[in-house]
Amino acid sequence: MDSFTQLIRGTGSVAEVITIYDEYCTTYDKMVCEKGKYKGPFILVEAVTKEVPECRRKEVRVLDVAAGTGMVGVALAQKGFTNLDALEPSEGMLECLRSKNVYTNTFHEYVGQCNTNVPQGCYDLVFSVGGMANNHIPFTGALEFVRFAKPGGLVMICMRQDEEDYLTKLKEYMNSLEEQQLWKKEFSTPIKDYCVGREGVLFVYQVL
Ligand SMILES: C[S@@+](CC[C@H](N)C(=O)[O-])C[C@H]1O[C@@H](n2cnc3c(N)ncnc32)[C@H](O)[C@@H]1O
């Protein structure tokens, strides 16, 4: 099985997955967009620009979790967002991301393994595109998203829908956070042909 197929199938340990991202960092953008026909970044940017009017884009503080090579940050910068931070555990991906010069602070960290150095309760918008998946961010990482955001801030999670076991656990966990009144669901929407012809989903929550 080649590394790209391994990523798509969600196999391998977290450490192996990060090694693959290190290996593919320079070809990632071309590979996922052309070979994978990956729509995630475009869907997220569309959702964010609907939520945040142009007049607020310079002031909102944004955290891109599992930011990869920074494709989403570049697209958001083109839409007028200037206050962008990124968290990414792969050193290779992080180097590519930093070279794009759109993020202010970058955190070389994992979500879900231990406490991060990311400031808590500071962000107006926290999102992850493609980071919530098997052997990536554990479903319990959703709680860290809540902690990164300020009260009233938004959390957006854009992900594939075909890893049924992971998605079921994530939905149960997100519901439990809602029952604890840590956030409330704004909406979720399916994404047709999210990546390699598979369906995806976008979740949007407001932190309380
Ligand atoms: C499919 S890529 C998505 C990258 C970028 N968001 C995009 O849409 O192009 C998944 C990213 O998740 C990162 N990742 C994997 N496990 C992670 C974890 N536990 N915490 C944070 N990021 C993680 C990987 O290093 C990789 O860059």
The ligand as a Gaussian input file, in Angstrom:
#p B3LYP/6-31G(d) Opt

LIG

0 1
 C       -5.381000      15.760000       5.889000
 S       -4.164000      16.796000       6.635000
 C       -5.042000      18.344000       6.659000
 C       -4.123000      19.529000       6.603000
 C       -4.824000      20.862000       6.340000
 N       -5.734000      21.198000       7.392000
 C       -5.542000      20.816000       5.015000
 O       -6.783000      20.812000       4.996000
 O       -4.849000      20.772000       3.988000
 C       -4.210000      16.311000       8.343000
 C       -3.233000      17.042000       9.237000
 O       -3.484000      16.634000      10.601000
 C       -2.259000      16.666000      11.289000
 N       -2.409000      15.864000      12.517000
 C       -2.412000      14.530000      12.642000
 N       -2.565000      14.167000      13.936000
 C       -2.708000      15.317000      14.636000
 C       -2.912000      15.625000      16.011000
 N       -3.034000      14.670000      16.942000
 N       -3.006000      16.927000      16.387000
 C       -2.916000      17.907000      15.463000
 N       -2.718000      17.681000      14.152000
 C       -2.626000      16.402000      13.731000
 C       -1.272000      16.078000      10.267000
 O        0.071000      16.346000      10.583000
 C       -1.759000      16.722000       8.985000
 O       -1.069000      17.919000       8.691000

